[in-house]
Amino acid sequence: MIECLISCLLMGTAEEHLSDGQRFVSTRMRVNVGGGDWLYGNVVTSNQATGDRLLALRDGEAVALAGTLRPKAWIDGDGDPRIILEMLAHTALTVRDARMPSAPGA
């Protein structure tokens, strides 16, 4: 597993789940790797604040995620190798979290 900070776009909307009385949020992400290529992945978090941030986002919105990342390989229906990312997110930062600095004297 890799500890990382990754910038991505949300795919679809996040969903809230309960398992054995524990709340968690899951979603999918799309990561631009340059040259018009994208990697796709699944994101899960049990952190309340991170889950709330993901639930507030809409399809295509940008988010930066910090957490544990695991790349996995698989073979698609055409026999081509593909990579998918799986992330356990510890925190999320969105443009909604950004604050404009106050003007001097304001």
C-alpha positions in Angstrom: 0.0 0.0 0.0 1.1 3.6 -0.7 0.4 6.6 1.4 -0.5 9.4 -1.0 -2.1 12.7 -1.8 -4.1 12.4 -5.1 -6.0 15.0 -7.0 -9.0 13.6 -8.9 -12.5 14.1 -10.2 -15.5 12.4 -8.6 -17.4 10.0 -10.9 -21.1 10.0 -10.1 -22.1 10.7 -6.5 -20.8 9.3 -3.2 -23.0 6.9 -1.4 -23.4 6.3 2.4 -23.5 2.8 3.7 -23.9 1.0 7.0 -22.1 -2.3 7.8 -22.2 -3.9 11.2 -23.5 -0.5 12.6 -20.5 1.4 11.1 -21.0 4.2 8.7 -18.8 4.5 5.6 -19.0 6.4 2.3 -17.9 5.1 -1.1 -17.4 6.7 -4.4 -15.5 6.4 -7.7 -12.7 8.7 -8.9 -11.0 9.5 -12.2 -7.4 10.6 -12.1 -5.7 12.4 -15.1 -2.3 10.9 -15.8 -1.5 13.1 -18.7 -1.7 12.7 -22.5 -5.5 12.3 -22.3 -5.2 9.1 -20.3 -7.1 8.5 -17.1 -6.9 6.0 -14.3 -10.1 5.0 -12.5 -10.6 3.9 -8.9 -12.8 3.3 -5.9 -12.7 5.4 -2.7 -13.9 4.4 0.7 -13.8 6.3 4.0 -15.1 5.8 7.5 -14.0 9.2 8.6 -17.0 11.4 9.3 -15.7 14.7 8.0 -14.2 13.1 4.8 -17.4 11.2 4.2 -19.5 14.4 4.6 -17.2 16.3 2.1 -17.6 13.5 -0.5 -21.3 13.4 -0.1 -21.5 17.1 -0.7 -19.8 16.8 -4.1 -21.4 16.3 -7.5 -20.3 14.3 -10.5 -17.2 15.7 -12.1 -16.2 18.0 -9.1 -12.5 18.1 -8.2 -11.2 16.7 -4.8 -7.8 16.1 -3.3 -7.7 12.9 -1.2 -5.1 11.8 1.3 -4.9 8.2 2.4 -3.8 4.7 1.5 -3.7 3.8 -2.1 -3.4 0.3 -3.7 -3.1 -0.1 -7.5 -4.5 -3.3 -8.8 -4.2 -4.9 -12.3 -7.0 -6.7 -14.2 -7.7 -7.9 -17.7 -10.7 -6.3 -19.6 -13.1 -8.2 -21.9 -10.7 -7.6 -24.9 -7.8 -9.2 -23.1 -6.0 -5.8 -22.5 -4.3 -5.2 -19.1 -5.8 -2.4 -17.1 -5.1 -0.7 -13.8 -7.6 0.3 -11.1 -6.9 2.2 -7.9 -8.4 1.5 -4.5 -8.1 4.2 -1.9 -8.9 4.3 1.8 -9.3 8.1 2.2 -8.3 9.7 5.6 -9.1 13.3 4.5 -10.5 15.2 1.6 -10.0 18.8 0.4 -12.3 20.5 -2.0 -12.5 24.0 -3.5 -15.4 24.5 -1.1 -12.9 24.3 1.7 -10.8 27.1 0.3 -11.1 30.5 1.9 -10.3 33.8 0.2 -7.9 35.9 2.2 -9.5 38.9 3.8 -8.7 42.3 2.1 -6.4 44.5 4.2 -8.4 46.6 6.6 -11.5 44.4 6.2 
